[in-house]
């Protein structure tokens, strides 16, 4: 099957310094500026999948776990003792990074093809 022909373009103006920075990033990944910009523009999930995004997701999920456990305990008329709360926090903290990674693995592809941006560009070059 013949690959799609690119017929549309996207453009913007940048300063000399910004252009040099963009070129540097492209060359660091062994891509032309055009290839690098295309890959960057087509990336999904800017925050999720990054280290700060993963930490944020882990903390949100941990807070959610603690809150749901508290609400469940209260709804059953069972008081949450200080010891039970400390144990809940410890368990949640021990598992939060693993749970975030599991969730990310379920919903976040690396790119549209499941490869790195460089691999996607190399696939396009071959076609």
C-alpha positions as CSV (number, residue, x, y, z in Angstrom):
1,X,0.0,0.0,0.0
2,X,1.3,3.4,-0.9
3,X,2.0,5.8,2.0
4,X,0.0,9.0,2.3
5,X,1.6,12.0,0.6
6,X,2.2,15.0,2.7
7,X,0.4,18.0,1.1
8,X,-0.3,20.3,4.1
9,X,2.3,22.4,6.0
10,X,2.4,24.1,9.4
11,X,4.7,27.1,9.8
12,X,5.8,29.6,12.5
13,X,8.4,32.3,12.9
14,X,11.1,32.1,15.5
15,X,14.1,34.2,16.5
16,X,17.7,33.3,15.5
17,X,18.3,32.0,19.0
18,X,15.2,29.8,19.0
19,X,16.0,28.5,15.5
20,X,19.5,27.5,16.7
21,X,18.0,25.8,19.8
22,X,15.5,23.8,17.7
23,X,18.3,22.8,15.2
24,X,20.4,21.7,18.1
25,X,17.6,19.5,19.5
26,X,17.0,17.9,16.1
27,X,20.7,17.2,15.5
28,X,21.0,15.7,19.0
29,X,18.5,13.1,17.9
30,X,20.1,12.6,14.5
31,X,17.1,14.1,12.7
32,X,16.6,16.9,10.3
33,X,14.9,20.0,11.7
34,X,11.8,19.1,9.6
35,X,11.7,15.5,10.8
36,X,12.2,16.5,14.4
37,X,9.5,19.3,14.4
38,X,7.1,16.8,12.8
39,X,7.8,14.2,15.4
40,X,7.5,16.7,18.2
41,X,4.2,18.2,16.9
42,X,2.7,14.7,16.6
43,X,3.6,13.5,20.1
44,X,0.8,12.9,22.4
45,X,0.5,13.2,26.2
46,X,2.9,16.0,26.8
47,X,2.9,15.6,30.6
48,X,1.9,12.0,31.1
49,X,4.8,9.7,30.6
50,X,7.4,12.2,31.7
51,X,9.1,11.9,35.1
52,X,7.2,14.9,36.5
53,X,4.0,13.6,35.0
54,X,4.5,10.1,36.4
55,X,5.2,11.6,39.9
56,X,2.1,13.7,39.7
57,X,0.0,10.8,38.5
58,X,1.4,8.6,41.3
59,X,0.6,11.2,43.9
60,X,-3.0,11.8,42.6
61,X,-3.6,8.1,42.6
62,X,-2.3,7.7,46.1
63,X,-4.5,10.5,47.3
64,X,-7.5,8.9,45.6
65,X,-6.7,5.6,47.2
66,X,-6.5,7.1,50.7
67,X,-9.7,9.2,50.2
68,X,-11.7,6.2,48.9
69,X,-10.6,4.1,51.8
70,X,-11.6,6.8,54.3
71,X,-15.0,7.3,52.7
72,X,-15.6,3.6,52.6
73,X,-14.6,3.2,56.3
74,X,-16.9,6.1,57.3
75,X,-19.8,4.8,55.2
76,X,-19.6,1.5,57.1
77,X,-19.6,3.3,60.4
78,X,-16.0,2.2,61.2
79,X,-13.8,4.8,62.7
80,X,-10.3,5.1,61.1
81,X,-7.8,4.9,63.9
82,X,-4.4,6.6,63.8
83,X,-2.7,3.3,63.4
84,X,-5.0,2.2,60.6
85,X,-4.5,5.5,58.8
86,X,-0.7,5.2,59.1
87,X,-0.8,1.7,57.7
88,X,-3.0,2.9,54.8
89,X,-0.6,5.7,54.0
90,X,2.4,3.3,54.2
91,X,0.7,0.8,51.9
92,X,-0.3,3.5,49.5
93,X,3.1,5.1,49.4
94,X,4.7,1.7,48.8
95,X,2.5,0.9,45.8
96,X,1.9,4.3,44.2
97,X,4.7,4.3,41.6
98,X,3.9,0.7,40.5
99,X,0.2,1.6,40.2
100,X,0.9,4.7,38.2
101,X,3.2,2.7,35.8
102,X,0.5,0.0,35.4
103,X,-2.1,2.7,34.5
104,X,0.3,4.4,32.1
105,X,1.0,1.0,30.4
106,X,-2.7,0.5,29.9
107,X,-3.5,3.9,28.4
108,X,-0.4,5.7,27.0
109,X,1.3,4.5,23.8
110,X,4.9,5.8,23.2
111,X,3.8,7.3,19.9
112,X,1.2,6.6,17.4
113,X,3.1,3.5,16.2
114,X,4.4,2.4,19.6
115,X,8.0,3.3,18.7
116,X,10.3,6.2,19.5
117,X,10.0,9.3,17.4
118,X,13.3,8.4,15.7
119,X,12.1,4.9,14.8
120,X,8.9,6.5,13.3
121,X,11.0,8.8,11.2
122,X,13.2,6.0,10.0
123,X,10.1,4.0,9.1
124,X,8.9,7.0,7.0
125,X,12.3,7.3,5.3
126,X,12.1,3.6,4.2
127,X,8.7,4.2,2.5
